[in-house]
Amino acid sequence: MDQTKIDEIVSEWVREGIHISQETVEYLIWYCNRKMDVCGIENREEYLPLLFKDELKNHLFREYVNATTLLRMQKGECEGCAVFA
């Protein structure tokens, strides 16, 4: 695995002011490797940085959605949300 490519991807987000823990990076690398195992990807060295970049973006988006939902729940703005349906 080329760790420098992974570090470059993480650094792009960090420069934008997004905090990404080492634990998150390690989990996403594990998750990407698991996905490649399940799908039978053979060219892992080339594919890992591409998959990691997408999975990191997806992870950050899910964190944003979850945080926004929690804030709305605290403010009582979620009476119409699916959580309260």
Buried (B, 14 or more C-beta within 10 A) or exposed (E): EEEEBBEEBBEEBEEEEEEBEEEBBEEBBEBBBEBBEEEEBEEEEEBBBEBBBEBBEEBBEEEEEEEEBEEBBEEEEBEEEEEEE
